[in-house]
Amino acid sequence: MKKYQLGEFEEIVLLTVGVLFDEAYGVAVKEEIEKRLNRKVSVGALQSALRRMEKKGYLSSRVGETNEKRGGKPKRFFNITALGKEALEYSKDIRTELWDSIPSVALDLKIV
């Protein structure tokens, strides 16, 4: 059984929320992922991931100020929680442990 259940997309979203820190809201997270990973992100998938991780306790959110430009709708900003930080550290540790366990000969490959 997994200590923390964090899929690849969730991990990317969580890391991106950390990168953006106090400016992590839906559109900014989407744009940052698309820019850094050269990968399209659907708004629906992103919003689902953000809500799911908030429900798991990996993220917290707060509502920003209303804005006329947004039709009076405020932005929802996200931050990593202590549990979210633990989940990221666990994921990083597992990946590092796996990388470190690969025999060097297994990676001594040449592209033909």
C-alpha positions in Angstrom: 0.0 0.0 0.0 1.3 3.5 -0.9 2.1 5.8 1.9 1.0 8.8 -0.2 -1.2 8.4 -3.3 0.2 10.9 -5.8 -0.2 10.4 -9.5 2.2 11.9 -12.0 -0.1 14.8 -12.9 -0.9 15.5 -9.3 2.8 15.6 -8.5 3.4 18.1 -11.3 0.5 20.2 -10.2 1.7 20.1 -6.5 5.2 21.1 -7.6 3.9 23.9 -9.7 1.8 25.3 -6.9 5.1 25.3 -4.9 6.9 27.1 -7.7 4.2 29.8 -7.9 3.9 30.0 -4.1 1.4 32.9 -3.3 0.5 33.3 -7.0 -0.8 29.8 -7.5 -4.3 30.0 -9.0 -5.8 27.9 -11.7 -4.8 29.8 -14.8 -1.3 30.5 -13.5 -0.7 26.8 -12.6 -2.0 25.8 -16.1 0.2 28.3 -17.9 3.3 27.4 -15.8 2.9 23.6 -16.5 2.4 24.2 -20.2 5.4 26.5 -20.4 7.8 24.2 -18.4 6.6 20.8 -19.7 5.5 21.9 -23.2 2.4 20.0 -22.5 -1.3 21.0 -22.9 -3.4 21.0 -19.7 -7.1 21.0 -19.8 -8.8 23.3 -17.3 -11.2 20.5 -16.2 -8.3 18.1 -15.4 -6.4 20.8 -13.5 -9.4 21.9 -11.5 -10.2 18.2 -10.7 -6.6 17.6 -9.5 -6.6 20.8 -7.4 -9.9 19.9 -5.7 -8.8 16.2 -5.2 -5.5 17.2 -3.6 -7.2 19.8 -1.4 -9.6 17.0 -0.2 -6.6 14.7 0.5 -5.1 17.6 2.6 -2.1 18.2 0.3 -3.3 21.7 -0.6 -5.2 24.5 1.1 -6.9 27.4 -0.7 -8.0 30.9 -0.1 -10.2 33.2 -2.0 -8.6 36.4 -3.3 -10.2 39.8 -3.9 -13.0 40.2 -6.4 -12.0 41.7 -9.8 -14.1 43.6 -12.3 -11.9 42.2 -15.1 -13.1 38.7 -14.0 -16.7 39.7 -13.8 -16.5 40.1 -10.0 -15.4 36.5 -9.5 -12.4 36.2 -7.2 -9.4 33.9 -7.9 -8.9 30.9 -5.7 -5.2 30.6 -4.6 -3.6 27.4 -3.6 -0.7 26.6 -1.2 1.0 23.3 -0.3 0.2 22.0 3.2 2.6 20.2 5.5 1.0 16.9 4.4 1.5 18.0 0.7 5.2 18.7 1.4 5.6 15.2 3.0 3.9 13.6 -0.1 6.4 15.4 -2.4 9.3 14.5 -0.3 8.2 10.8 -0.2 7.8 10.8 -4.0 11.2 12.4 -4.5 12.9 10.0 -2.0 11.3 6.9 -3.8 12.4 8.2 -7.2 16.0 8.9 -6.0 16.2 5.5 -4.3 15.1 3.8 -7.6 17.5 5.9 -9.7 20.4 5.1 -7.3 19.5 1.4 -7.5 19.9 1.1 -11.3 23.2 -0.6 -12.1 25.4 1.8 -14.2 25.7 -0.9 -16.9 21.9 -0.8 -17.3 22.1 2.9 -18.4 25.2 2.5 -20.5 23.2 2.6 -23.7 23.9 4.3 -27.0 21.3 5.7 -29.4 21.7 3.9 -32.7 
